[in-house]
Amino acid sequence: MSSQTAEPNPIQWGYSLENVAEIMQPCLEARGTTSLLEIGSFAGELTESLLEWGTPKGVDIATVEPLPPEDLRKVVSRHPELTLIEDTGVGALDSFDGLPDTVIIDGDHNYFTLTQELDKIAELAGENQLPLLMFHDVCWPHERRDTYYAPDRVPESERQPLAEKCTIEPGNPGVSDGGLPFDWAAAREGGPKNGVLTAIEDFMERRGGLRLAVVPVFFGFGVLWETAAPYSDAVAASIAPYDRNPVMQRAEANRVALLVRTHKDAKTIREQNQRIADYEELLGRMLQSSALGLAERISRARQRGNPIFTRQEIGDRLEGKPRQ
Ligand SMILES: C[S@@+](CC[C@H](N)C(=O)[O-])C[C@H]1O[C@@H](n2cnc3c(N)ncnc32)[C@H](O)[C@@H]1O
C-alpha cells in the first residue's frame, strides 16, 4: 500500500457461480438432481451454497479441486457430508464408479481440458444419457479464449500460443494495455479449439441431441442437457426466461466494462503512487543536503526576502501539510 492513497482493491470479479444460485437451483430441481459433482471448487463458495440447498434434500455432493485453499478446507470441516477430491476433473472422473446425475464444470477454462472432461463424461455414460451439465464462463472472456491455471497440464501441441501475465479487454482479440489480468491466457481470442463455448459447441456437434442454454451474467452460466431426457422440458422451462436474455446481456456488458475500467484505474493509481514515492524519496535526500540550504539563502537574497522555495515548505509538503 502506498503512503499517499490507499491502493484501490479492484472490485470483486463475481467469479463464483454462487452468484447465479437462484437460477441454478430451480434448474437442479427441474432435473431432479440426487447426486452432484462440482469440478473446480476454489474457496468453496458455490460448494457451500449447493450443500445448504442439497443436503436437506439428501443430494449427494462431491467437489474436485487440485489445489484446495484453506477456505475450502474450512467448508469441508463445516460439512462432513461433503466429499472433496484433490485431483483434476479428469483424474477425479477416472476414479468414479458410475456418474453423478449432475456435473458442474468450472475448472481450468480452456478447450483442451474441457474437451477431455466432456469426452470422459461421455465415455463413462456409455449407452446411458449424459448427466445434466452446467458450466461457468461460457461468455466473455473465456467463451472464445483459453486461459490456463497450469499450462504444463496441457500438451504444447494442444495449447494456444500463450501470453503470460497479460491483461485483456472486450473488443480487443489480442492482449491489452490494462484490463482483466491473467497469469496465462491465449495470446489471441477466437479461431478453432479456443475457449469454453467453442469446446461445448464442438462436443454438441460430435454427440448430437443436446441443447445449450446460455445465461449471460457473471461471465456466463451454461446449462447443457439431452433433449430426449425425461426432464428436458422441465429444465428448458426453468431456464428459458434467462437464456440469451438481452437485458442480462446488456447488464453484463456494462458490468464487464466497469470491471475493466476499475482494473485500468487501479493500474494508473499504482503507477502514480510509485512516482509520488520516488519524488518523496528524492526530496527527502535533497532536504538533508547543505547545498539546498545554500540555494535557499541565495534565492532569498535574490528575491528580496521571498525565496522561490524554502526547506520548511518542502518538509511540510513531505509531511502532507496542505499548501498555504
Ligand atoms: C473459478 S474457480 C471455481 C469457483 C467455484 N466453482 C465457484 O463457483 O465458487 C476454478 C478452480 O478450478 C481449479 N482447477 C484448475 N484446473 C483444474 C482442473 N484441471 N480440474 C479441476 N479443477 C481445476 C482451480 O484451482 C480453481 O480453484
The ligand as an SDF file (V2000), in Angstrom:
LIG
                    3D

 27 29  0  0  0  0  0  0  0  0999 V2000
  -13.2280  -20.3280  -10.9670 C   0  0  0  0  0  0  0  0  0  0  0  0
  -12.5980  -21.3900   -9.7380 S   0  0  0  0  0  0  0  0  0  0  0  0
  -14.0230  -22.2810   -9.1940 C   0  0  0  0  0  0  0  0  0  0  0  0
  -15.0510  -21.4600   -8.4970 C   0  0  0  0  0  0  0  0  0  0  0  0
  -16.1970  -22.2430   -7.8790 C   0  0  0  0  0  0  0  0  0  0  0  0
  -16.7370  -23.2510   -8.7730 N   0  0  0  0  0  0  0  0  0  0  0  0
  -17.3220  -21.2980   -7.5240 C   0  0  0  0  0  0  0  0  0  0  0  0
  -18.2200  -21.1000   -8.3710 O   0  0  0  0  0  0  0  0  0  0  0  0
  -17.3140  -20.7300   -6.4000 O   0  0  0  0  0  0  0  0  0  0  0  0
  -11.7330  -22.6030  -10.6550 C   0  0  0  0  0  0  0  0  0  0  0  0
  -10.9800  -23.6150   -9.7990 C   0  0  0  0  0  0  0  0  0  0  0  0
  -10.6490  -24.7180  -10.6360 O   0  0  0  0  0  0  0  0  0  0  0  0
   -9.4270  -25.2570  -10.2040 C   0  0  0  0  0  0  0  0  0  0  0  0
   -8.8370  -26.0280  -11.3070 N   0  0  0  0  0  0  0  0  0  0  0  0
   -7.8320  -25.6740  -12.1470 C   0  0  0  0  0  0  0  0  0  0  0  0
   -7.5720  -26.6530  -13.0190 N   0  0  0  0  0  0  0  0  0  0  0  0
   -8.4300  -27.6560  -12.7500 C   0  0  0  0  0  0  0  0  0  0  0  0
   -8.6720  -28.9380  -13.3060 C   0  0  0  0  0  0  0  0  0  0  0  0
   -7.9490  -29.3800  -14.3320 N   0  0  0  0  0  0  0  0  0  0  0  0
   -9.6330  -29.7050  -12.7520 N   0  0  0  0  0  0  0  0  0  0  0  0
  -10.3660  -29.2530  -11.7080 C   0  0  0  0  0  0  0  0  0  0  0  0
  -10.1950  -28.0440  -11.1410 N   0  0  0  0  0  0  0  0  0  0  0  0
   -9.2500  -27.2510  -11.6570 C   0  0  0  0  0  0  0  0  0  0  0  0
   -8.5980  -24.0470   -9.8090 C   0  0  0  0  0  0  0  0  0  0  0  0
   -7.5780  -24.4120   -8.8920 O   0  0  0  0  0  0  0  0  0  0  0  0
   -9.6700  -23.1240   -9.2200 C   0  0  0  0  0  0  0  0  0  0  0  0
   -9.6870  -23.2100   -7.8240 O   0  0  0  0  0  0  0  0  0  0  0  0
  1  2  1  0
  2  3  1  0
  2 10  1  0
  3  4  1  0
  4  5  1  0
  5  6  1  0
  5  7  1  0
  7  8  2  0
  7  9  1  0
 10 11  1  0
 11 12  1  0
 11 26  1  0
 12 13  1  0
 13 14  1  0
 13 24  1  0
 14 15  1  0
 14 23  1  0
 15 16  2  0
 16 17  1  0
 17 18  1  0
 17 23  2  0
 18 19  1  0
 18 20  2  0
 20 21  1  0
 21 22  2  0
 22 23  1  0
 24 25  1  0
 24 26  1  0
 26 27  1  0
M  CHG  2   2   1   9  -1
M  END
$$$$
